[in-house]
Amino acid sequence: MATSTLRNKVLTPGSLTMRESSCFYCGSDDHCDYMVEDFIGIRSCPQHKQWAVRDCRAYCRERGTIPLSWVQNNEAIAGLLTFLKAGAKVKRSSGKLEEWILAPSKYREKPYIFRYDEDCTLPMVARDGSASKPVFIHQLRELNPQIDPELCNKASKFLLELYKTDLEDHLAAQT
């Protein structure tokens, strides 16, 4: 049985496969997994849940990747995602325009949002599921004039600021 002595204040998500079944912060046997990718995350007890959430969010902020499932119900982005689920024009690498949809959560690849300095991409997939690619929000807006610009602006602003304070708190806890 693992002891409950504090071992870490700050962690970086890692493999959960073939690891001890106890809190990575204190060793408590009472734990739950917080994942940023399949089998990658932090195992935490209820007492250190907030640290695990902070550290997972900081990890995503630093890497510029956000699992779509983490934000899909947030009102700042939900309107745009609802629109994209119905279909939107996407430019293929060949230059051809096709109607694609937002990648469903059960798509063969886990859908991620990628954050860059001034814009974010959303995971789009061909209607028949034969291809997928991340598409910048500003490109979706340019190719689909029927999308309300305010939906795009609101979603971009939200995603560009997302988990900023978690990263700051994570870095402060390291000192």
C-alpha positions in Angstrom: 0.0 0.0 0.0 1.3 3.4 -1.0 1.9 6.1 1.6 0.3 9.5 1.5 3.4 11.7 1.7 3.7 14.6 -0.7 6.2 13.7 -3.4 5.5 16.4 -6.1 3.8 19.8 -6.3 4.0 20.0 -10.1 4.0 17.3 -12.7 4.1 16.9 -16.5 1.6 14.4 -17.9 3.2 11.1 -18.9 2.3 7.6 -19.8 -0.3 6.0 -17.5 0.5 2.5 -18.9 2.3 0.1 -16.6 2.5 2.7 -13.8 1.7 2.5 -10.1 -2.0 2.7 -9.3 -1.7 5.6 -6.9 -1.7 9.4 -6.8 1.5 10.7 -8.6 1.5 13.7 -6.1 1.3 11.9 -2.8 1.0 8.1 -3.4 -2.6 7.8 -2.1 -4.4 4.6 -3.3 -7.6 6.7 -3.9 -7.0 8.0 -7.4 -8.4 9.0 -10.8 -6.7 9.5 -14.2 -6.8 12.9 -15.9 -5.7 12.4 -19.5 -4.5 14.8 -22.2 -4.2 12.0 -24.8 -4.9 8.3 -24.9 -3.0 6.8 -21.9 -1.1 10.1 -21.3 -2.0 12.1 -18.3 -1.7 12.4 -14.5 -3.0 10.0 -11.8 -4.3 12.0 -8.9 -6.2 11.6 -5.6 -9.2 13.8 -4.9 -7.1 16.0 -2.7 -4.7 16.8 -5.6 -7.3 16.8 -8.4 -6.9 20.6 -8.9 -3.2 20.2 -9.3 -3.7 17.4 -11.9 -6.2 19.5 -13.8 -3.8 22.6 -13.7 -0.8 20.5 -14.8 -2.7 18.9 -17.7 -4.1 22.2 -18.9 -0.6 23.8 -18.6 0.8 20.9 -20.6 -1.8 21.6 -23.4 -1.1 25.3 -23.3 2.6 24.8 -23.6 2.2 22.3 -26.5 -0.5 24.4 -28.2 -2.9 21.4 -28.4 -6.4 21.2 -26.9 -8.5 18.1 -27.0 -11.8 19.1 -28.7 -13.8 17.2 -26.1 -12.5 19.6 -23.4 -14.1 22.7 -25.0 -16.9 21.6 -27.3 -19.6 22.5 -24.8 -18.2 25.9 -23.8 -20.5 28.7 -24.9 -17.6 30.7 -26.3 -17.0 28.2 -29.1 -20.2 26.0 -29.2 -22.0 28.2 -31.8 -19.1 27.9 -34.3 -18.8 24.2 -33.6 -22.5 23.6 -34.1 -22.3 25.4 -37.5 -19.3 23.3 -38.5 -21.0 20.0 -37.6 -23.5 20.8 -40.3 -20.8 21.3 -42.9 -18.5 24.0 -44.2 -16.4 24.6 -47.3 -12.7 23.5 -46.8 -9.9 24.0 -49.4 -8.1 20.8 -50.2 -4.4 20.9 -50.9 -5.3 20.6 -54.6 -7.1 23.9 -54.3 -10.5 22.2 -54.7 -13.3 23.3 -52.4 -15.3 20.6 -50.6 -17.9 20.5 -47.9 -16.5 19.0 -44.8 -17.7 18.6 -41.2 -16.2 19.1 -37.8 -14.4 15.9 -36.8 -16.7 13.9 -34.5 -15.3 12.8 -31.1 -15.4 9.2 -32.2 -13.4 9.8 -35.4 -10.5 7.4 -35.9 -8.1 10.0 -34.7 -8.8 11.9 -31.5 -9.7 15.5 -32.6 -7.5 18.3 -31.4 -7.5 22.0 -31.7 -4.1 23.5 -32.4 -3.2 26.9 -31.1 -0.7 29.2 -32.8 0.3 32.8 -32.1 -2.6 34.5 -33.7 -5.1 31.8 -34.8 -6.2 28.3 -34.0 -7.1 25.3 -36.2 -10.2 23.2 -35.9 -10.3 19.5 -36.8 -12.3 19.0 -40.0 -13.0 15.8 -41.8 -14.4 14.9 -45.3 -18.1 13.9 -45.1 -17.1 10.3 -46.1 -14.4 10.2 -43.5 -11.7 9.6 -46.1 -9.5 12.5 -45.1 -9.0 15.0 -42.3 -7.0 18.1 -41.6 -6.8 21.0 -39.2 -8.2 24.2 -40.7 -7.5 27.7 -39.4 -10.6 29.5 -38.1 -9.9 32.6 -40.3 -9.8 30.3 -43.4 -13.1 28.8 -42.5 -14.5 32.3 -42.1 -13.1 33.4 -45.5 -14.5 30.4 -47.4 -17.9 30.4 -45.6 -19.3 34.0 -45.6 -22.5 32.6 -44.0 -20.6 32.1 -40.7 -21.2 35.0 -38.4 -17.8 36.8 -38.0 -18.6 37.3 -34.3 -18.7 33.5 -33.8 -15.2 33.2 -35.3 -13.8 36.1 -33.3 -15.3 34.9 -30.0 -14.0 31.3 -30.6 -10.5 32.5 -31.6 -10.2 34.9 -28.6 -11.4 32.1 -26.2 -9.0 29.5 -27.6 -6.0 31.9 -27.8 -6.4 32.7 -24.0 -7.4 29.2 -22.9 -5.3 27.7 -20.0 -3.0 30.7 -19.9 -3.5 31.1 -16.1 -3.1 27.3 -15.6 0.4 27.6 -17.2 1.3 30.6 -15.1 0.1 28.8 -11.9 2.0 25.6 -13.0 5.2 27.6 -13.5 4.8 29.5 -10.2 4.4 26.2 -8.3 7.7 25.0 -9.7 9.6 27.6 -7.7 
